[in-house]
Amino acid sequence: MKKFALGDVVNSDKGRRGVVRAAYLSKEGQQFYAVEKDGTMDYLEEDRLSPAPRVELAA
């Protein structure tokens, strides 16, 4: 089962924040994600990602 959905904002284990653009399984059955950061794509394993904290804006 996928941990993240398309459009989710995530942090990588290297501290980079990006948006999930695709999710897929490897031939071995491991979950991978394509994460966009400033127009570039990173392809990361699910265990290298964590949800980004939501920022609440004051009204």
C-alpha positions in Angstrom: 0.0 0.0 0.0 1.3 3.5 -0.9 2.2 5.8 1.9 2.0 9.0 -0.2 -0.4 10.2 -2.9 0.1 12.3 -6.0 0.5 16.0 -5.0 1.7 15.2 -1.4 4.5 17.4 -0.2 7.4 15.3 1.2 10.8 15.6 2.7 13.7 13.3 1.6 16.2 11.9 3.9 18.7 14.5 2.6 16.4 17.3 3.7 15.0 18.3 0.3 11.3 19.1 0.0 9.3 18.3 -3.1 6.0 17.2 -4.5 5.1 13.6 -5.4 4.4 13.4 -9.1 4.3 9.6 -9.7 4.3 6.4 -7.7 5.4 3.0 -9.0 6.7 -0.4 -8.0 10.1 -1.8 -8.9 10.5 -5.2 -10.4 11.3 -6.5 -6.9 8.0 -5.0 -5.5 9.6 -2.0 -3.7 7.6 1.3 -3.7 9.3 4.2 -5.4 8.2 7.8 -6.0 9.1 10.5 -8.5 9.5 13.7 -6.5 9.7 17.1 -8.2 11.9 19.8 -6.7 12.4 23.1 -8.6 11.6 21.5 -11.9 13.9 18.4 -11.5 12.8 14.9 -10.6 14.3 12.6 -8.0 13.4 8.9 -7.9 13.3 7.8 -4.3 12.4 4.7 -2.3 9.4 5.1 0.1 11.5 4.6 3.2 13.7 7.6 2.3 10.6 10.0 2.4 8.6 11.5 5.2 5.6 13.8 5.1 6.4 17.5 5.2 4.9 19.4 8.2 1.9 21.5 7.2 2.3 25.2 7.8 -0.8 27.0 9.1 -1.0 30.6 8.0 -2.6 33.2 10.3 -5.7 34.9 8.9 
